[in-house]
Amino acid sequence: MNGFVKVRPRGIAAGAGCVAAALALAVLALGSGSYPISPGEVLRVLFGGGTPAEHFVIEELRLPRVVTALVVGAALALAGALFQSLTRNPLGSPDILGFTEGAATGALLAVLAGGGSWALAGGALAGGVLAGAAVAGLAWRGGLHSGRLVLVGIGTAAILTGVNGYLLTRAQLTDAARALLWLTGSLDGRGWDNALPPLLGLLLIAPPALLLCGPALRILELGDDTAAGLGVRVERVRLTLLAAATVLAALAASAAGPVSFVALTAPQLARRLTRSPGPNLLAAMPVGAALLVGADWLAQHLLADRQLPVGVVTGVLGGGYLIWLLSTQRRAGRL
């Protein structure tokens, strides 16, 4: 199994570049707004300098939102990379397979019950995990076949979309407006308590996924029979990583809502940047973080008179990417 773990200079350089891009976009976001601060001053404030006003603007108002964007983007990207590797399908991501729709259902139920922001986040987490368990259970036929998992997930997403539409009609007008903003995907008003759950999820899930299951996942992409012949316990690895990806996607949704297409695009961009086969779990995380921070910056400054929810920007960009991906897959004879 160790023979499948290779250090590729291009992969290291691409990963380092993505980390640098994510941090540069974070500095740009911290300095942008009605109280502009230069990148140099932002760095000076972060390292203990600056004026009290700059400290307040950056550390109290902007830093929690930027950190939430970084963490949520990384969590979605890792979840998407795991899903795409497990299904061996570039369309395998939590927002297409129904997992984020399940999180939305849980959040809407919490809104209908009159819960606050903590109840909404808890409902999203529970809904995402239950949706993942339901999809895995319905797709199980003596094993977790990737094609069946994708089909069941798409069908489950369609059903839950209808359920969510019905739940919105049952909510009070003010609750429906709050829920609709969350359903679009938004980082507005996010604090440290929003960043903590996906951060803990990354700290607990990413190291074993990268170090322990990464080599097995790379072998699993060769096919179930080949992986089993090389000593990989296929179903155990698949179920373990599916559970990890589901929890990551649900935690990300609980923090920022069901932000669309980050989990779909980040792993594919990481694979193209590194030009290496396999899941590219490590490279996908900074790509996802950079994508979401950049999209949130665009959402805040694209219009002069108002801010857009970040899900609007990721939806437009990700939808265009999805169309391009489908067209290239069709030309390659894979669709």
C-alpha positions as CSV (number, residue, x, y, z in Angstrom):
1,M,0.0,0.0,0.0
2,N,2.9,2.3,0.7
3,G,3.9,2.1,-3.0
4,F,0.8,4.1,-3.9
5,V,1.8,7.1,-1.7
6,K,4.2,9.2,-3.7
7,V,5.5,12.7,-3.1
8,R,5.0,14.7,-6.2
9,P,6.8,18.1,-6.4
10,R,4.0,19.6,-8.6
11,G,1.4,18.5,-6.1
12,I,3.3,20.1,-3.2
13,A,3.8,23.3,-5.2
14,A,0.2,23.4,-6.2
15,G,-1.0,22.8,-2.6
16,A,1.3,25.5,-1.3
17,G,0.1,27.9,-3.9
18,C,-3.5,27.2,-3.0
19,V,-2.8,27.8,0.7
20,A,-1.1,31.1,-0.2
21,A,-4.1,32.1,-2.4
22,A,-6.5,31.3,0.4
23,L,-4.6,33.4,2.9
24,A,-4.1,36.3,0.4
25,L,-7.9,36.3,-0.2
26,A,-8.5,36.2,3.5
27,V,-6.3,39.3,4.0
28,L,-8.1,41.0,1.1
29,A,-11.5,40.3,2.7
30,L,-10.3,41.5,6.1
31,G,-9.3,44.8,4.7
32,S,-12.3,45.4,2.5
33,G,-15.5,47.2,3.5
34,S,-16.8,50.6,4.5
35,Y,-13.7,51.0,6.7
36,P,-11.0,50.0,4.2
37,I,-7.6,48.8,5.6
38,S,-4.6,48.1,3.5
39,P,-3.2,44.5,3.4
40,G,0.0,45.7,5.2
41,E,-2.1,47.2,8.0
42,V,-4.2,44.0,8.2
43,L,-1.1,41.9,8.7
44,R,0.2,44.4,11.3
45,V,-3.1,44.2,13.2
46,L,-3.1,40.4,13.1
47,F,0.4,40.3,14.6
48,G,-0.5,42.7,17.4
49,G,0.0,46.2,16.0
50,G,-2.5,48.7,14.7
51,T,-5.0,51.1,16.3
52,P,-7.8,50.1,18.6
53,A,-10.3,51.0,15.8
54,E,-8.5,48.6,13.4
55,H,-8.4,45.9,16.0
56,F,-12.2,46.2,16.5
57,V,-13.0,46.2,12.8
58,I,-10.8,43.2,12.0
59,E,-10.9,41.0,15.0
60,E,-14.5,41.6,16.2
61,L,-16.4,42.3,12.9
62,R,-14.5,40.7,10.0
63,L,-12.2,37.9,11.3
64,P,-15.0,35.5,12.5
65,R,-16.7,35.6,9.1
66,V,-13.5,35.1,7.2
67,V,-12.4,32.2,9.4
68,T,-15.8,30.6,9.0
69,A,-15.5,30.9,5.3
70,L,-12.1,29.3,5.3
71,V,-13.1,26.4,7.6
72,V,-16.5,25.8,5.8
73,G,-14.8,25.9,2.4
74,A,-12.1,23.4,3.5
75,A,-14.7,21.1,5.1
76,L,-16.9,21.1,2.0
77,A,-13.9,20.4,-0.3
78,L,-12.7,17.5,1.8
79,A,-16.3,16.1,1.9
80,G,-16.6,16.5,-1.8
81,A,-13.2,14.8,-2.5
82,L,-14.2,11.9,-0.3
83,F,-17.6,11.5,-2.1
84,Q,-16.1,11.8,-5.5
85,S,-13.4,9.2,-4.7
86,L,-15.9,6.8,-3.1
87,T,-18.3,7.0,-6.0
88,R,-15.6,7.3,-8.7
89,N,-17.8,10.0,-10.2
90,P,-17.0,13.7,-10.7
91,L,-20.6,14.5,-9.9
92,G,-20.5,12.8,-6.5
93,S,-20.9,15.6,-4.0
94,P,-23.1,16.2,-1.0
95,D,-25.2,19.0,-2.6
96,I,-26.1,16.7,-5.5
97,L,-26.5,13.4,-3.6
98,G,-29.1,14.9,-1.1
99,F,-27.0,15.3,2.0
100,T,-27.2,19.1,2.1
101,E,-30.9,18.9,1.2
102,G,-31.3,16.8,4.3
103,A,-29.5,19.4,6.3
104,A,-31.9,22.0,4.9
105,T,-34.8,19.9,6.0
106,G,-33.5,19.6,9.5
107,A,-33.0,23.4,9.7
108,L,-36.5,24.1,8.4
109,L,-38.0,21.8,11.0
110,A,-36.1,23.7,13.6
111,V,-37.4,27.0,12.3
112,L,-41.0,25.7,12.3
113,A,-40.5,24.6,15.9
114,G,-39.6,28.2,16.8
115,G,-35.9,27.5,17.5
116,G,-33.1,30.1,17.3
117,S,-29.8,30.0,15.6
118,W,-28.4,27.1,17.7
119,A,-31.5,25.0,17.1
120,L,-31.2,25.8,13.3
121,A,-27.6,24.6,13.3
122,G,-28.4,21.5,15.3
123,G,-31.3,20.7,13.1
124,A,-29.1,21.1,10.0
125,L,-26.5,18.7,11.5
126,A,-29.0,16.1,12.4
127,G,-30.8,16.4,9.1
128,G,-27.6,16.0,7.1
129,V,-26.5,12.9,9.1
130,L,-30.0,11.3,8.8
131,A,-30.1,11.9,5.1
132,G,-26.7,10.4,4.7
133,A,-27.8,7.3,6.7
134,A,-31.0,7.0,4.6
135,V,-29.1,7.2,1.3
136,A,-26.5,4.7,2.4
137,G,-29.2,2.3,3.7
138,L,-31.3,2.5,0.5
139,A,-28.2,2.1,-1.7
140,W,-27.0,-1.0,0.3
141,R,-27.4,-4.3,-1.6
142,G,-24.8,-6.6,-0.1
143,G,-22.4,-3.7,-0.4
144,L,-22.3,0.0,-1.2
145,H,-22.1,0.2,-5.0
146,S,-21.1,3.6,-6.2
147,G,-23.5,3.8,-9.1
148,R,-26.4,2.9,-7.0
149,L,-25.3,5.4,-4.3
150,V,-25.4,8.2,-6.9
151,L,-28.8,7.3,-8.2
152,V,-30.3,6.9,-4.8
153,G,-28.7,10.2,-3.7
154,I,-30.1,12.2,-6.7
155,G,-33.6,10.7,-6.1
156,T,-33.4,11.5,-2.4
157,A,-32.3,15.1,-3.1
158,A,-35.3,15.6,-5.4
159,I,-37.7,14.3,-2.7
160,L,-36.2,16.5,0.0
161,T,-36.3,19.5,-2.3
162,G,-40.1,19.1,-2.5
163,V,-40.3,18.5,1.3
164,N,-38.4,21.7,1.9
165,G,-40.6,23.7,-0.4
166,Y,-43.7,22.4,1.5
167,L,-42.1,23.3,4.9
168,L,-41.4,26.8,3.7
169,T,-45.1,27.3,2.9
170,R,-45.9,26.3,6.5
171,A,-43.6,28.8,8.2
172,Q,-44.5,32.3,9.3
173,L,-43.4,35.0,6.9
174,T,-40.5,36.2,9.1
175,D,-39.3,32.7,9.8
176,A,-39.7,31.8,6.1
177,A,-37.5,34.8,5.1
178,R,-34.8,33.8,7.7
179,A,-34.9,30.2,6.5
180,L,-34.8,31.2,2.8
181,L,-31.6,33.3,3.4
182,W,-30.1,30.3,5.2
183,L,-31.1,27.9,2.4
184,T,-29.3,30.1,-0.1
185,G,-26.1,29.8,1.8
186,S,-24.9,32.9,3.8
187,L,-22.0,34.0,5.9
188,D,-23.6,37.2,7.0
189,G,-23.2,37.8,10.8
190,R,-21.2,34.6,11.4
191,G,-19.3,34.5,14.6
192,W,-16.7,32.3,16.3
193,D,-19.5,29.9,17.5
194,N,-20.3,29.2,13.8
195,A,-16.7,28.4,12.9
196,L,-16.1,26.1,15.8
197,P,-18.2,23.0,14.7
198,P,-16.7,22.6,11.2
199,L,-13.2,23.4,12.6
200,L,-13.5,20.6,15.2
201,G,-14.9,18.3,12.5
202,L,-11.8,19.0,10.3
203,L,-9.4,18.5,13.2
204,L,-11.0,15.2,14.1
205,I,-11.7,13.8,10.6
206,A,-9.0,15.2,8.3
207,P,-5.9,13.6,9.9
208,P,-7.2,10.0,9.9
209,A,-8.7,10.4,6.5
210,L,-5.4,11.7,5.1
211,L,-3.0,9.4,7.0
212,L,-4.9,6.2,7.6
213,C,-7.5,6.0,4.9
214,G,-5.9,8.0,2.1
215,P,-3.7,5.2,0.7
216,A,-6.7,2.7,0.9
217,L,-8.9,5.3,-0.9
218,R,-6.3,5.7,-3.6
219,I,-6.3,1.9,-4.1
220,L,-10.1,1.8,-3.9
221,E,-10.2,4.0,-7.0
222,L,-8.7,1.2,-9.0
223,G,-11.8,-0.9,-8.5
224,D,-13.3,-3.0,-5.7
225,D,-11.9,-6.3,-6.9
226,T,-8.4,-4.9,-7.3
227,A,-8.6,-3.2,-3.9
228,A,-9.8,-6.4,-2.2
229,G,-7.0,-8.4,-3.8
230,L,-4.5,-5.9,-2.4
231,G,-5.9,-6.4,1.2
232,V,-8.2,-3.4,1.5
233,R,-11.4,-4.0,3.4
234,V,-13.5,-2.4,0.8
235,E,-16.9,-2.0,2.5
236,R,-15.4,-1.0,5.9
237,V,-13.3,1.7,4.3
238,R,-16.2,2.9,2.1
239,L,-18.7,3.1,5.0
240,T,-16.1,4.8,7.3
241,L,-15.2,7.5,4.8
242,L,-18.9,8.0,3.8
243,A,-19.8,8.6,7.4
244,A,-16.8,11.1,7.8
245,A,-17.8,13.0,4.6
246,T,-21.4,13.1,5.7
247,V,-20.5,14.6,9.1
248,L,-18.2,17.2,7.4
249,A,-20.9,18.3,5.0
250,A,-23.5,18.5,7.7
251,L,-21.2,20.5,10.0
252,A,-20.4,22.9,7.1
253,A,-24.1,23.3,6.4
254,S,-24.9,24.0,10.1
255,A,-22.4,26.9,10.0
256,A,-23.2,28.6,6.6
257,G,-26.2,26.9,5.2
258,P,-26.2,24.6,2.1
259,V,-23.6,26.5,0.1
260,S,-23.7,24.9,-3.3
261,F,-21.1,23.6,-5.7
262,V,-18.0,24.2,-3.5
263,A,-17.8,20.5,-2.7
264,L,-18.3,19.7,-6.4
265,T,-15.7,22.0,-7.9
266,A,-12.9,22.2,-5.4
267,P,-11.7,18.5,-5.7
268,Q,-11.8,18.7,-9.5
269,L,-9.9,22.0,-9.5
270,A,-7.3,20.4,-7.1
271,R,-6.9,17.4,-9.3
272,R,-6.3,19.6,-12.4
273,L,-3.9,21.8,-10.5
274,T,-1.8,19.0,-9.1
275,R,-2.2,16.8,-12.3
276,S,-2.0,13.7,-10.2
277,P,-4.4,10.8,-10.0
278,G,-6.2,9.8,-6.8
279,P,-8.4,11.7,-4.3
280,N,-6.1,14.7,-3.7
281,L,-7.7,15.2,-0.3
282,L,-4.9,17.5,1.0
283,A,-4.9,19.8,-2.0
284,A,-8.7,20.1,-2.2
285,M,-9.0,21.7,1.2
286,P,-7.1,25.0,0.5
287,V,-8.8,25.1,-2.9
288,G,-12.2,25.0,-1.2
289,A,-11.2,27.6,1.4
290,A,-10.0,30.0,-1.4
291,L,-13.1,29.4,-3.4
292,L,-15.5,30.3,-0.5
293,V,-13.5,33.3,0.8
294,G,-13.2,34.6,-2.8
295,A,-16.9,34.0,-3.5
296,D,-17.9,35.8,-0.2
297,W,-15.7,38.8,-1.1
298,L,-17.5,39.0,-4.5
299,A,-20.9,38.6,-2.8
300,Q,-20.1,41.6,-0.5
301,H,-18.8,43.9,-3.2
302,L,-20.4,42.8,-6.5
303,L,-23.4,45.2,-6.0
304,A,-22.9,48.7,-4.7
305,D,-26.1,49.0,-2.7
306,R,-26.4,45.5,-1.1
307,Q,-24.7,42.3,-0.2
308,L,-25.5,39.0,-1.8
309,P,-25.7,35.7,0.0
310,V,-22.5,33.8,-0.9
311,G,-24.6,30.9,-2.2
312,V,-25.8,33.0,-5.0
313,V,-22.2,33.5,-6.2
314,T,-21.1,29.9,-5.7
315,G,-24.3,28.8,-7.5
316,V,-23.7,30.9,-10.6
317,L,-20.0,30.0,-10.8
318,G,-20.6,26.3,-9.9
319,G,-23.5,26.0,-12.3
320,G,-21.3,27.2,-15.1
321,Y,-18.6,24.7,-14.1
322,L,-21.1,21.9,-13.9
323,I,-22.3,22.6,-17.5
324,W,-18.7,22.7,-18.7
325,L,-17.9,19.4,-16.8
326,L,-20.9,17.7,-18.3
327,S,-20.0,18.8,-21.8
328,T,-16.4,17.6,-21.5
329,Q,-17.6,14.3,-20.0
330,R,-19.9,13.9,-23.0
331,R,-17.2,14.7,-25.5
332,A,-15.0,12.1,-23.8
333,G,-17.8,9.5,-24.2
334,R,-18.4,9.1,-20.5
335,L,-22.0,10.3,-20.5
